[in-house]
Amino acid sequence: MHHLSLTLLIKLFRLTNSLTFTFFANPAISPASLWNRQDINEFKQNIKKDGSEGIIKVGHGETVTVRVPTHENGSCLFWEFATDHYDIGFGVYFEWTVADSNQVSVHVSESDDEEDYDEAAEAEGAPATGGPGDVESGGRIQTRRDDPNKPRQDEIIPVYRRDCHEEVYAGSHRYPGRGVYLLKFDNSYSLWRSKTLYYRVYYSK
Ligand SMILES: *[C@@H]1O[C@H](CO)[C@@H](O)[C@H](O)[C@H]1NC(C)=O
């Protein structure tokens, strides 16, 4: 169970009045299901066929966070991913915040220090997915989020390195409530190698 200080609770109450019920209910978060598939070439071909949306170049030293809001008609998130040639770090977190839309968005940070791009800038017609090149050319303002205002996050799967250049890594998780899943693809440990990531997310009822 999570221990929240009283001041934090008051802040949360003020900030997210509509969410307090969720916070106090403090639901037990179910474990994720994880599995691997061997059809990695077919998987990557299918992602390519669907266009560039599911392909991200994760630069060396970078962490890419794919934010996937829960869907009002869904109850379970599914993800699948693979890379070319090299492994990548992967983990899943759940942020207790209500997203403005159902849009999946991609955020890049230079290192794993939680320095995210400003969300308002992200919302301005930014494509659902864009490579690091897009981020740089877009002239987005980078701001650090204020710590006291940061919504609570729960860890569902810790980040560690996966051999997703050999098999497709897939998983699912039952929504613990309304919020945003953070799929973290961590290449911060790599000094030289950028990784090409192919991914797909969807929900089920
Ligand atoms: C959820 O389902 C209802 C009923 O089928 C539909 O009207 C509504 O548009 C759906 N919501 C979203 C966000 O797709």
The ligand as a Gaussian input file, in Angstrom:
#p B3LYP/6-31G(d) Opt

LIG

0 1
 C      -17.949000       4.299000     -26.011000
 O      -19.053000       3.515000     -26.412000
 C      -20.250000       4.258000     -26.645000
 C      -21.368000       3.282000     -26.924000
 O      -20.982000       2.323000     -27.870000
 C      -20.008000       5.227000     -27.797000
 O      -21.156000       6.003000     -28.033000
 C      -18.844000       6.151000     -27.439000
 O      -18.536000       6.996000     -28.521000
 C      -17.608000       5.337000     -27.072000
 N      -16.579000       6.236000     -26.587000
 C      -15.439000       6.446000     -27.247000
 C      -14.504000       7.421000     -26.648000
 O      -15.144000       5.864000     -28.291000

